[in-house]
Amino acid sequence: MPTLTFAQALNQSLRHEMTTDPRVFVMGEDIGHHGGIFTVTKGLWEEFGAERVRDTPISESAFVGAAIGAAMVGMRPVVELLFMDFALVAADQIVNQAAKLRYMAGGTLSLPLVIRAQQGGGRGNGAQHSQSFEAWFAQVPGLIVIAPSTPHDAKGLLTAAMRANNPVIFIEHKLLYFTRGEVPEEEYVIPIGKAEIKRAGTDITIVSYSRQLLLALQAAEELAQQGINAEVIDLRTIEPLDMDTVLESVSRTHRLLVVHEAHANCGVGAEIIARMYECAPQLLSAPARRLGAKHVPIPVAESLENAVLPQVRDIVEAVQAVIKV
Amino acid sequence: MTQDQLMVAYRQMWVIRKFEETIRDLYQQGKIRGSFHPCVGQEAVAVGGCAGLQRDDYMTCTYRGHGHAIAKGLSVRAAMAEMLGRATGCSKGKGGSMHFTDPSVGLLGANAIVAAGIPHAAGAALGAQMQKQKRVALAFFGEGAVNQGVFHETLNLAVVWNLPLVLVCENNLYSEMTPSHETTSTVETYKRAAAYGMPAYSVDGNDVEAMAGAVAEAATNAREGKGPTYLEARTYRLWGHMMGDPEVYRTKDEVIAAREREPIARLGSHLQMLGVKTETLTDLEDKAAAIVTDALTFAEASPLPDAQEAFEDTFA
């Protein structure tokens, strides 16, 4: 099986879908001539032309709105936001419009729309280029929120997103683009809303997604040396959230830690723990915990950024604290 | 427009007028919840504008959109039922006054965010262009919307991508409760559009024929691949911004004077000059009243939506 980067896997998914479905088109800043600043759309402009691979002006509100309009009349747009932080410029179009138009129309419209963007820090890009918004979007009824962690999952989930017939926020991570993994050559779909156990274990369930999932796996390796056998679940989809997989795991491990890069305050971790206590508190032999970025804007200097964003060491310490109880 | 077409327009404007009057009555009786933003006095913009389009062209409008929606072809029954929160409403009770939508007549939605429907129309135009259809998209919006960022973003994008888009700014002189000239640097908003590189004109929005002609010409140009056009339709909002607006920002005399120029009476006078009898005009008004009365009867007899309906239609 070929080994591809995360960016190459996304590129394959886009290329396949654009080849087989003439209604699919992509737009965003620097995605055409330049092939995308992270190379995700590389070669598409040359292959499919400027009609279907559109470089946009720096007008997030207008081009997300235009994607909504095009989706309403039979096209299947895939919009790229250069940085998830720029989603805020288009926030009205994403939250007030895309998420709600079908409902407000009593179901007489549908929006087959994918909005792709990369999140996250770890590169010293600063507070306005490093944020994670999956919790905000997950709280809006009408948005599907997906965040793959591996090239294999990225390809299958992007294909699923493009076929979902509903507005999808497809979250990539700037530090995942050049990670590598095995990716089947053929086209395939990974079901939306289905988490996956990436590492089987017995002593604690660590739930994570996107780049932090890789850090959680690293932490699990370190913990194994200390005799702690962690099970690591990759949510893959944030909304709808696969709580069944989490509950099944905790029914065996009896301990839960959620790790994400987004700020801990009001994050996905808080939501999962709330559901844990609503559904099955009796499964826990220790209080559930969550780990996220500290509650400050994300700084640039490496030593400062590392103090704010969860590191492997932080995950290891958090697990140890849960185990000790 | 032919005389027959003008008579159809006359009746249609009366339908919209009587619809709004009925809604006001229902509101005052406490039978309607939420907001109501009447378009009384602006009927010619909607009816004339839609007369310049083809039936399968696309349209978006704002929350002052009952007239645009009905003119585009939304069933008056479905509109009335939606206002009364019935299961037979165009949105099954889930959208209400500000979100009338009916894709089967090209009505892609009324929007509560003043400029938000403008890029949707641009996107529909883009979709039509990419699918090689001869359809155009028209966005109705008020002059308040020309101060929102996405207005500017979309006008630029429409020119750059040469979209088959008709932009109709309905300038009724008031942005909600504030005179627009106090908050807008260029009160002749078409000059802003011209600065983006598209043909841009001012039109008498209270003249149904002028509106129809201007929109038809813009739509023809769009269909022929000549790109977007901006029309500023000058009109006047005879009622307040919404139900309950005390209208402290303008004098009663100003409103009375504006009523002299209101579009339905104007078209009536014009038709009479063309030889149409008063009884014929009265008959058209009565027919309009009957349509609205029928819609009200239908709506009041319709069931309320089941609570379960609230949990449907979020996703396809």
Interface residues (C-beta under 8 A of the other chain):
Chain A: F25 E51 R52 R54 T56 P57 S59 S61 A62 F63 V64 G65 A66 A67 I68 G69 A70 A71 M72 V73 G74 M75 D92 Q93 N96 Q97 L101 R102 Y103 M104 A105 G106 G107 T108 L109 S110 L111 P112 P141 G142 I144 N165 N166
Chain B: Y58 T60 G89 C90 S91 K92 G93 K94 G95 H99 T101 D102 P103 S104 L108 G109 N111 A112 I113 A116 I118 P119 H120 A121 A122 G123 A124 A125 L126 G127 A128 M130 Q131 A137 G149 V150 E153 T154 N156 L157 V160 W161 E312 D313 T314 F315 A316
